[in-house]
């Protein structure tokens, strides 16, 4: 289904194509009023009738050019020239058919309402209506003043209603077109947000998992000669970790992957200890809301991954608690390598924290220690 035929929400399922068909149909039906009522005069009645229909078709096409040109909230190219052409198409035939052809002034009024602004639009819209009504009063062959007044009121009502219909369908097409473009933009933004979520989650997930695979693989290789049983155990651990990571990747793509701070802290401690890093973790938090716990868990995973990949750490501490109405997570390690700039992991982690009105700081001290701290307003459940 293409964009032009895709229905907008609502009971009538209005589409851009439906709105444009309504616009063209309404405009063509209005354009047929004058040539169908104008009496053909002279010996060549058929030729005059054909000419009138051609002029009416040209009037409709020029007006549609104005309408479609204003849909993107602009004006069509060469609109002053086309508006002068429309003026000629509307008013020149009135010298021969002043009564029947006068109804085409609604195209002049509608185009003026769409193309002009301010007092110019007000004059161009009201002048044809007032002038035609006044002319009907002056040229009327009726004697009864009430009937003369009724004729003038009829002109005002008919011209106003038809002009309002032409402008109304043009505004409808513009509104439906804008709604469709807005919906397309929202859909693209939602897709982009989902792409970023999957990319961020996969980065955070695979960072630690692949670091663990590398660590266990190196350990297995080192133990292979001296302790084959331990090496085989490490290899089995690598296979199990790979399977768990594969399942986690599938859950990430489906938006079903969940993490917890307690589990991540325990796993991180075990992983760092296996790498020969003395690790201490202390979690002193109430039962947190799921979204807060999720951010702190991902922070633990990303922080520990950075310890393994970007430092020659010997000690590491993972502490989480409450302070001043905020919950915090702080990971400190020694042996940090020289900082080369924020990576994608910390950027994604900062986005997670900012989504909950939190902050992230990551800095390296002169003594070679690296401190990662996340603070989020406390939300318990």
URNORWO-V723792 format. One record per backbone hydrogen bond with DSSP energy under -1.0 kcal/mol. NH is the residue of the N-H (numbers start at 1). CO is the residue of the C=O. Records with the same first field share a line. If there is no record, write none. Layout:
BEGIN
NH = CO ; CO
END
This chain:
BEGIN
8 = 14
17 = 4
19 = 15
20 = 16
21 = 17
22 = 18
23 = 19
24 = 20
25 = 21
26 = 22
27 = 23
28 = 24
29 = 25
30 = 26
31 = 27
32 = 28
33 = 30
36 = 32
37 = 34
38 = 34
45 = 43
48 = 44
49 = 45
50 = 46
51 = 47
52 = 48
53 = 49
54 = 50
55 = 51
56 = 52
57 = 53
58 = 54
59 = 55
60 = 56
61 = 57
62 = 58
63 = 59
64 = 60
65 = 61
66 = 62
67 = 63
68 = 64
69 = 65
70 = 66
73 = 70
79 = 76
82 = 78
83 = 79
84 = 80
85 = 81
86 = 82
87 = 83
88 = 84
89 = 85
90 = 86
91 = 87
92 = 88
95 = 92
96 = 93
97 = 93
101 = 97
104 = 101
105 = 102
106 = 103
107 = 104
109 = 105
110 = 106
111 = 107
112 = 108
113 = 109
114 = 110
115 = 111
116 = 112
122 = 118
123 = 119
124 = 120
125 = 121
126 = 122
127 = 123
130 = 126
131 = 127
132 = 128
133 = 129
134 = 130
135 = 131
136 = 132
137 = 133
138 = 134
139 = 135
148 = 144
149 = 145
150 = 146
151 = 147
152 = 148
153 = 149
154 = 150
155 = 151
156 = 152
157 = 153
158 = 154
159 = 155
160 = 156
161 = 157
162 = 158
163 = 159
164 = 160
165 = 161
166 = 162
167 = 163
168 = 164
169 = 165
170 = 166
171 = 167
172 = 168
173 = 169
174 = 170
175 = 171
176 = 172
177 = 173
178 = 174
179 = 175
180 = 176
181 = 177
182 = 178
183 = 179
184 = 180
185 = 181
186 = 182
187 = 183
188 = 184
189 = 185
190 = 186
191 = 187
192 = 188
193 = 189
194 = 190
195 = 191
196 = 192
197 = 193
198 = 194
199 = 195
200 = 196
201 = 197
202 = 198
203 = 199
204 = 200
205 = 201
206 = 202
207 = 203
209 = 205
210 = 206
211 = 207
212 = 208
213 = 209
214 = 210
215 = 211
216 = 212
217 = 213
218 = 214
219 = 215
220 = 216
221 = 217
222 = 218
223 = 219
224 = 220
227 = 223
231 = 227
232 = 228
233 = 229
234 = 230
235 = 231
236 = 232
237 = 233
238 = 234
239 = 235
240 = 236
241 = 237
242 = 238
243 = 239
244 = 240
245 = 241
246 = 242
247 = 243
248 = 244
249 = 245
250 = 246
251 = 247
252 = 248
253 = 249
254 = 250
255 = 252
256 = 251
264 = 260
265 = 261
266 = 262
267 = 263
268 = 264
269 = 265
270 = 266
271 = 267
272 = 268
273 = 269
274 = 270
275 = 271
276 = 273
277 = 272
278 = 314
280 = 316
282 = 318
284 = 320
289 = 379
293 = 289
294 = 290
295 = 291
296 = 292
297 = 293
298 = 294
299 = 295
300 = 296
301 = 297
302 = 298
303 = 299
304 = 300
305 = 301
306 = 302
307 = 303
308 = 304
309 = 305
310 = 306
312 = 335
316 = 278
317 = 332
318 = 280
319 = 330
320 = 282
321 = 328
323 = 326
327 = 376
328 = 321
329 = 374
330 = 319
331 = 372
332 = 317
333 = 370
334 = 315
336 = 368
337 = 310
347 = 343
348 = 344
349 = 345
350 = 346
351 = 347
352 = 348
353 = 349
354 = 350
355 = 351
356 = 353
357 = 354
358 = 353
359 = 375
361 = 373
363 = 371
365 = 369
368 = 365
370 = 333
371 = 363
372 = 331
373 = 361
374 = 329
375 = 359
376 = 327
378 = 325
381 = 287
END
